[in-house]
Amino acid sequence: LKTVINDILDNFKLQAGKFVLNAEEIQLPEEVEQWVNAARAHVESRKLQFCYKLIGQLPQQVLMDGVRVQQVLSNLVSNAVKFTEAGRVSLTVEAFAGSSRLLKVMVEDSGIGVAKEHQGQLFQTFMQADATIS
């Protein structure tokens, strides 16, 4: 419940232009390990297969808002689990060679997917491709 309330408050802050990121030095390998462990626990609690892949070598330290990254990642994993009745959810973290500032994080699943005609609505505020699914 606390997470839901915080997400709603963050949304209001975003809309009001008052949202502030709290960037701090993070030990990235340890942070990624926490992401993986949290994702694995959630995915496996639903009897789904969890896959993790690291591409490249993570920098030891990065400047980022770890709370916000975890919040986004948690929402992506939750949605992947929600729409996957059987199969897998994958987390891929890619560190780009020669850059200590770029990190690509991907969540993929073998779930129902999104119909082509609804894909344009994905990132619109308060839109859901299928209103029958909550």
TAGI-V126965 format. One record per residue. N is the residue number from 1. RES is the residue in one letter. SS is DSSP state (@ for helix, = for strand, . for the rest). PHI is phi in whole degrees, -180 to 180 (999 if undefined). OMEGA is omega in whole degrees, -180 to 180 (none if undefined). Layout:
# TAGI-V126965
N/RES/SS/PHI/OMEGA  N/RES/SS/PHI/OMEGA
This chain:
# TAGI-V126965
1/L/./999/179  2/K/@/-60/179  3/T/@/-63/179  4/V/@/-62/180  5/I/@/-63/178  6/N/@/-63/177  7/D/@/-62/179  8/I/@/-65/178  9/L/@/-62/177  10/D/@/-61/178  11/N/@/-62/177  12/F/@/-63/178  13/K/@/-62/178  14/L/@/-60/-179  15/Q/@/-64/-179  16/A/./-87/-179  17/G/./71/-177  18/K/./-111/-177  19/F/./-77/-179  20/V/./-125/175  21/L/./-82/179  22/N/./-108/-178  23/A/./-77/178  24/E/=/-147/177  25/E/=/-67/-178  26/I/=/-122/171  27/Q/=/-79/-170  28/L/@/-62/180  29/P/@/-57/179  30/E/@/-69/179  31/E/@/-64/179  32/V/@/-63/177  33/E/@/-60/177  34/Q/@/-65/178  35/W/@/-59/-177  36/V/@/-62/-179  37/N/@/-63/179  38/A/@/-66/180  39/A/@/-64/-180  40/R/@/-60/-179  41/A/@/-61/-179  42/H/@/-67/-178  43/V/@/-65/-176  44/E/@/-71/176  45/S/@/-66/178  46/R/./-101/178  47/K/./62/176  48/L/./-107/177  49/Q/=/-83/177  50/F/=/-111/178  51/C/=/-124/177  52/Y/=/-128/179  53/K/=/-138/174  54/L/=/-109/178  55/I/=/-113/-179  56/G/./87/-179  57/Q/./-114/-179  58/L/./-71/170  59/P/./-67/-178  60/Q/./-68/-179  61/Q/=/-128/174  62/V/=/-140/175  63/L/=/-100/-178  64/M/=/-162/174  65/D/./-94/-176  66/G/@/-61/180  67/V/@/-65/-179  68/R/@/-69/178  69/V/@/-63/178  70/Q/@/-62/180  71/Q/@/-63/179  72/V/@/-65/-180  73/L/@/-62/178  74/S/@/-61/178  75/N/@/-65/179  76/L/@/-64/179  77/V/@/-65/179  78/S/@/-60/178  79/N/@/-66/179  80/A/@/-61/180  81/V/@/-67/-177  82/K/@/-59/-175  83/F/./-105/178  84/T/./-124/180  85/E/./-78/179  86/A/./-149/178  87/G/./122/-172  88/R/=/-140/170  89/V/=/-128/-177  90/S/=/-117/174  91/L/=/-120/178  92/T/=/-122/176  93/V/=/-118/-179  94/E/=/-120/175  95/A/=/-99/-177  96/F/./-84/-180  97/A/./-60/177  98/G/./83/179  99/S/./-135/176  100/S/./-96/-176  101/R/./-113/-177  102/L/./-113/178  103/L/=/-142/179  104/K/=/-112/180  105/V/=/-119/-178  106/M/=/-125/173  107/V/=/-119/179  108/E/=/-127/178  109/D/=/-143/179  110/S/./-104/-177  111/G/./-76/-171  112/I/./-70/180  113/G/./76/-179  114/V/./-122/180  115/A/./-59/-178  116/K/@/-51/-177  117/E/@/-70/180  118/H/@/-103/-175  119/Q/@/-64/178  120/G/@/-69/-179  121/Q/@/-94/-171  122/L/./-53/-173  123/F/./-110/174  124/Q/./-90/-178  125/T/./-59/175  126/F/./57/177  127/M/./-108/177  128/Q/./-137/-177  129/A/./-60/-179  130/D/./-128/-177  131/A/./-67/179  132/T/./-80/180  133/I/./-108/180  134/S/./-119/none
